[in-house]
Amino acid sequence: MEPNALDDIVIGPASLERQRAALELVLRDVPLEDRPRVVQQTMLAAAAGERSLDGLLVATRGGQVVGAVWAEMQPGRTAGVWAPQVAGPQAKGIAGALLARLAEELRAHHVQMAQALVAPDAQQSAETFRDAGFEHLTDLLYLVSTTGQFPTAPVARDLTLEPVLPQSEARLAAIIDATYEQTLDCPRLNGVRDCRDVLAGYRATSHDDTSDWFLARRGERDVGCLLLARHDEIETWEVVYMGLALDARGAGLGAELARQAQWQVRRAGGDRLVLAVDTANEPAVKAYAAAGFVTFDRRRVFVRFLDG
């Protein structure tokens, strides 16, 4: 590419009148028949303050939108990034320029970590993120279990679940820190983020409803936690986070905790439970399989750390 080949490209935040065009471009991997509905729902959610378009950037040439990227800023100083999309020539250069400007915007909003989920066969998106300073963190398996795999009676328990209350949140933070010790679940993130930011992210995923968060106790000790979230709009429950302290692993308690999660969902009238797990975390993958979870999707995780 010539040094000045992008001189006619202007990159900046999407104005209100350009948001629809930008979203239609950045969400073009959504099936064509669904895209108008998804774009409209996204704009309505943003207008209601439920989603953020502060990280929606456009590249324009001659006043026309030719590229877009979207980083949705989230509590906990993180942002989820959709791959930049470019219509027309010079796609690689424009995509790179969009991600470079996006990093500036995210730093200005004090975002610490940007994360992108890329389909295994999306090589061009993976290369674009790598060129922009993102690293391939790991691969995630997305697992689901439904009513047919749920226990029909309370699980025989070595673990007792205790609801997390405001007065027990310090214990929750302590046990979450303990579960990260020698974890196989995205170990590259250990020590990168403050536990307060991590908890803020978990709260956002749970819509600030912690009524289905539990401490896992063995005897008189906290040995793990189970954080569940209801997503009524898609009739699905999610394991936001589940973990065990190092000295509680290797005794089959992971499978028991997964079964207890299913039982909690059944008790609440739910019939679908989903979660994501690092493909490298073989013990967890086996524990979920033993509880009847099956894979329905897979994504590559690319991250860029923006401060510190």
C-alpha positions as CSV (number, residue, x, y, z in Angstrom):
1,M,0.0,0.0,0.0
2,E,1.3,3.5,-0.8
3,P,2.2,5.6,2.3
4,N,-0.6,8.0,1.7
5,A,-3.2,5.5,0.5
6,L,-5.5,6.2,3.5
7,D,-5.2,10.0,3.5
8,D,-8.8,10.3,2.4
9,I,-10.1,8.1,5.2
10,V,-11.5,9.8,8.3
11,I,-12.0,7.7,11.5
12,G,-14.0,8.7,14.5
13,P,-17.0,7.9,16.8
14,A,-20.2,7.1,14.9
15,S,-22.6,10.1,15.1
16,L,-26.2,9.3,15.9
17,E,-27.2,9.5,12.2
18,R,-24.4,7.1,11.3
19,Q,-25.0,4.5,14.0
20,R,-27.4,2.4,12.0
21,A,-25.2,2.2,9.0
22,A,-22.2,1.4,11.2
23,L,-24.0,-1.4,13.0
24,E,-25.3,-2.9,9.8
25,L,-21.7,-3.1,8.6
26,V,-20.0,-4.3,11.8
27,L,-22.8,-6.9,12.3
28,R,-22.8,-8.2,8.7
29,D,-21.9,-11.7,9.9
30,V,-25.4,-11.9,11.3
31,P,-27.7,-13.7,8.8
32,L,-29.2,-11.1,6.4
33,E,-32.7,-12.0,7.3
34,D,-32.0,-11.4,11.0
35,R,-29.7,-8.3,10.7
36,P,-32.4,-5.5,10.6
37,R,-34.0,-6.9,13.7
38,V,-30.6,-7.3,15.6
39,V,-29.6,-3.8,14.6
40,Q,-32.9,-2.3,15.7
41,Q,-32.8,-4.1,19.0
42,T,-29.2,-3.0,19.6
43,M,-30.1,0.7,18.9
44,L,-33.2,0.5,21.2
45,A,-31.1,-1.1,24.0
46,A,-28.5,1.7,23.6
47,A,-31.2,4.4,23.7
48,A,-32.5,2.8,26.9
49,G,-29.0,2.8,28.5
50,E,-28.8,-1.0,28.4
51,R,-25.9,-1.2,25.9
52,S,-23.1,1.2,25.0
53,L,-22.3,2.5,21.6
54,D,-19.5,4.8,22.9
55,G,-17.0,2.4,21.3
56,L,-18.7,2.3,17.8
57,L,-16.3,3.9,15.3
58,V,-16.7,4.5,11.6
59,A,-14.2,5.1,8.8
60,T,-15.6,7.4,6.1
61,R,-14.5,8.4,2.7
62,G,-16.1,11.4,1.0
63,G,-18.8,11.4,3.7
64,Q,-19.7,7.7,3.1
65,V,-19.3,5.0,5.7
66,V,-16.7,2.5,4.4
67,G,-15.7,0.7,7.6
68,A,-16.8,0.2,11.2
69,V,-15.6,-1.4,14.4
70,W,-17.5,-1.8,17.7
71,A,-16.1,-2.3,21.2
72,E,-18.9,-2.6,23.7
73,M,-17.5,-1.2,27.0
74,Q,-18.5,-3.2,30.0
75,P,-18.2,-2.9,33.8
76,G,-14.9,-4.2,35.2
77,R,-12.8,-2.1,32.7
78,T,-13.2,-4.5,29.8
79,A,-14.6,-4.3,26.3
80,G,-15.9,-6.9,23.9
81,V,-14.7,-6.1,20.3
82,W,-16.5,-7.1,17.1
83,A,-14.1,-7.5,14.2
84,P,-13.7,-4.5,12.0
85,Q,-15.7,-4.7,8.8
86,V,-14.7,-2.7,5.6
87,A,-16.7,-2.3,2.4
88,G,-14.6,-1.8,-0.7
89,P,-10.8,-1.6,-1.3
90,Q,-8.0,-1.2,1.1
91,A,-9.8,-3.4,3.6
92,K,-6.6,-4.4,5.6
93,G,-5.3,-0.9,6.0
94,I,-8.7,0.6,7.0
95,A,-9.3,-2.3,9.5
96,G,-5.9,-1.7,11.1
97,A,-6.5,2.0,11.3
98,L,-9.9,1.4,12.9
99,L,-8.4,-0.9,15.6
100,A,-5.5,1.6,16.3
101,R,-8.0,4.4,16.9
102,L,-10.2,2.1,18.9
103,A,-7.3,1.4,21.3
104,E,-7.0,5.2,21.9
105,E,-10.7,5.5,22.6
106,L,-10.6,2.5,25.0
107,R,-7.6,3.9,26.9
108,A,-9.5,7.3,27.2
109,H,-12.4,5.3,28.8
110,H,-9.9,3.6,31.2
111,V,-10.6,0.1,29.7
112,Q,-7.9,-2.3,30.8
113,M,-8.6,-5.3,28.5
114,A,-10.2,-5.6,25.1
115,Q,-11.4,-9.1,24.1
116,A,-12.6,-10.4,20.8
117,L,-14.2,-13.8,20.1
118,V,-13.3,-15.2,16.7
119,A,-14.8,-18.2,14.9
120,P,-12.2,-21.0,14.3
121,D,-12.4,-20.6,10.5
122,A,-12.3,-16.7,10.5
123,Q,-8.6,-16.5,9.6
124,Q,-8.8,-13.0,8.2
125,S,-10.3,-11.6,11.4
126,A,-7.6,-13.5,13.5
127,E,-4.8,-11.9,11.4
128,T,-6.4,-8.5,11.6
129,F,-6.5,-8.7,15.4
130,R,-2.9,-10.1,15.6
131,D,-1.6,-7.2,13.4
132,A,-3.3,-4.8,15.8
133,G,-1.5,-6.1,18.9
134,F,-4.1,-8.6,20.1
135,E,-2.7,-12.0,21.3
136,H,-4.4,-15.3,21.0
137,L,-5.3,-16.1,24.6
138,T,-7.0,-19.4,24.3
139,D,-9.9,-21.2,22.7
140,L,-13.3,-21.6,24.4
141,L,-15.8,-24.4,24.2
142,Y,-19.5,-23.3,24.7
143,L,-21.4,-26.1,26.5
144,V,-25.1,-26.6,27.1
145,S,-27.2,-29.0,29.2
146,T,-31.0,-29.2,29.2
147,T,-33.7,-30.7,31.4
148,G,-33.0,-34.2,30.2
149,Q,-29.5,-34.0,31.8
150,F,-30.6,-32.2,35.0
151,P,-30.8,-34.2,38.3
152,T,-34.4,-35.0,39.2
153,A,-33.6,-34.9,43.0
154,P,-31.1,-33.1,45.2
155,V,-27.6,-34.1,44.5
156,A,-25.8,-36.2,47.1
157,R,-23.5,-33.6,48.5
158,D,-20.0,-33.3,49.7
159,L,-20.5,-29.5,49.2
160,T,-23.0,-27.2,50.7
161,L,-24.2,-24.1,48.8
162,E,-24.6,-20.9,50.8
163,P,-26.2,-17.9,49.1
164,V,-23.9,-14.9,48.8
165,L,-25.2,-12.1,50.9
166,P,-23.9,-8.5,51.2
167,Q,-22.1,-9.4,54.4
168,S,-20.3,-12.4,52.8
169,E,-19.0,-10.6,49.7
170,A,-15.5,-10.3,51.2
171,R,-15.5,-14.1,51.6
172,L,-16.6,-14.4,47.9
173,A,-13.7,-12.2,46.8
174,A,-11.3,-14.2,48.8
175,I,-12.4,-17.6,47.5
176,I,-12.5,-16.3,43.9
177,D,-8.8,-15.3,44.4
178,A,-8.1,-18.8,45.8
179,T,-9.8,-20.5,42.8
180,Y,-7.4,-18.7,40.4
181,E,-4.3,-20.3,42.0
182,Q,-2.8,-22.7,39.4
183,T,-6.0,-22.5,37.4
184,L,-6.1,-24.0,34.0
185,D,-8.9,-21.7,32.9
186,C,-7.3,-18.8,31.0
187,P,-4.2,-18.7,33.3
188,R,-2.7,-15.9,31.2
189,L,-5.2,-13.6,33.0
190,N,-3.9,-14.4,36.5
191,G,-2.9,-11.3,38.3
192,V,-3.7,-9.0,35.3
193,R,-7.0,-7.7,36.7
194,D,-8.1,-6.6,40.1
195,C,-10.6,-8.8,41.8
196,R,-13.0,-5.8,42.1
197,D,-13.0,-5.4,38.3
198,V,-13.6,-9.2,37.9
199,L,-16.5,-9.1,40.3
200,A,-17.9,-6.0,38.5
201,G,-17.8,-8.0,35.2
202,Y,-19.6,-11.0,36.9
203,R,-22.3,-8.6,38.2
204,A,-22.9,-7.2,34.8
205,T,-23.3,-10.6,33.3
206,S,-25.8,-11.4,36.1
207,H,-27.7,-8.1,35.5
208,D,-26.8,-7.0,39.0
209,D,-28.9,-9.9,40.4
210,T,-26.8,-12.0,42.7
211,S,-29.6,-14.0,44.2
212,D,-28.3,-17.1,42.4
213,W,-24.7,-16.7,43.6
214,F,-23.4,-19.3,46.0
215,L,-20.4,-20.0,48.2
216,A,-19.4,-23.7,48.1
217,R,-18.5,-25.0,51.5
218,R,-17.0,-28.3,52.6
219,G,-17.6,-28.7,56.3
220,E,-16.8,-25.3,57.8
221,R,-14.6,-24.1,55.0
222,D,-15.2,-22.1,51.8
223,V,-13.7,-24.2,49.0
224,G,-15.3,-22.7,45.9
225,C,-18.1,-20.7,44.4
226,L,-20.9,-21.0,41.9
227,L,-22.3,-17.9,40.2
228,L,-25.4,-18.3,38.1
229,A,-27.3,-15.8,36.0
230,R,-30.8,-15.9,34.5
231,H,-31.3,-14.6,30.9
232,D,-35.0,-14.5,30.7
233,E,-35.0,-12.9,27.2
234,I,-33.6,-16.0,25.7
235,E,-34.9,-18.5,28.3
236,T,-31.4,-19.5,29.3
237,W,-29.4,-19.8,32.5
238,E,-25.6,-19.3,32.5
239,V,-22.8,-20.4,34.7
240,V,-21.1,-17.0,35.0
241,Y,-18.2,-18.5,37.1
242,M,-17.6,-21.8,38.9
243,G,-14.3,-22.6,40.6
244,L,-12.7,-24.6,43.4
245,A,-9.7,-23.8,45.5
246,L,-6.5,-25.7,44.8
247,D,-6.7,-28.1,47.7
248,A,-10.4,-29.0,46.8
249,R,-9.6,-30.2,43.3
250,G,-9.1,-33.8,42.1
251,A,-11.8,-35.3,44.3
252,G,-14.8,-35.1,41.9
253,L,-16.1,-31.9,43.4
254,G,-16.1,-30.1,40.1
255,A,-18.6,-32.6,38.6
256,E,-20.7,-32.3,41.8
257,L,-20.7,-28.5,41.6
258,A,-21.9,-28.7,38.0
259,R,-24.7,-31.1,39.0
260,Q,-25.7,-28.7,41.8
261,A,-25.8,-25.9,39.2
262,Q,-28.2,-28.0,37.1
263,W,-30.3,-28.7,40.2
264,Q,-30.6,-25.0,41.1
265,V,-31.8,-24.3,37.6
266,R,-34.4,-27.1,37.7
267,R,-35.6,-25.9,41.0
268,A,-36.1,-22.4,39.6
269,G,-38.1,-23.7,36.6
270,G,-35.3,-23.3,34.0
271,D,-34.6,-25.9,31.4
272,R,-31.3,-24.7,29.7
273,L,-27.9,-24.0,31.2
274,V,-24.9,-22.8,29.3
275,L,-21.3,-22.0,30.1
276,A,-17.9,-21.5,28.5
277,V,-14.7,-23.3,29.4
278,D,-11.1,-23.1,28.3
279,T,-10.3,-26.0,26.0
280,A,-7.0,-26.5,27.8
281,N,-8.8,-27.0,31.1
282,E,-9.1,-30.8,30.7
283,P,-10.3,-31.5,34.3
284,A,-13.2,-29.0,33.9
285,V,-14.1,-30.3,30.4
286,K,-14.3,-33.8,31.8
287,A,-16.3,-32.7,34.8
288,Y,-18.9,-30.9,32.6
289,A,-19.1,-33.9,30.3
290,A,-19.7,-36.2,33.3
291,A,-22.6,-33.8,34.2
292,G,-24.1,-34.2,30.7
293,F,-23.0,-30.9,29.1
294,V,-22.3,-31.0,25.3
295,T,-20.5,-28.6,23.0
296,F,-22.5,-26.3,20.8
297,D,-19.9,-23.8,19.7
298,R,-16.2,-22.9,19.8
299,R,-14.4,-19.5,19.7
300,R,-10.8,-18.3,19.6
301,V,-10.2,-15.6,22.2
302,F,-7.9,-12.6,21.3
303,V,-7.1,-10.0,23.9
304,R,-5.2,-6.7,24.1
305,F,-4.1,-5.3,27.4
306,L,-4.3,-1.6,27.3
307,D,-2.6,-0.4,30.5
308,G,-0.2,-1.7,33.0
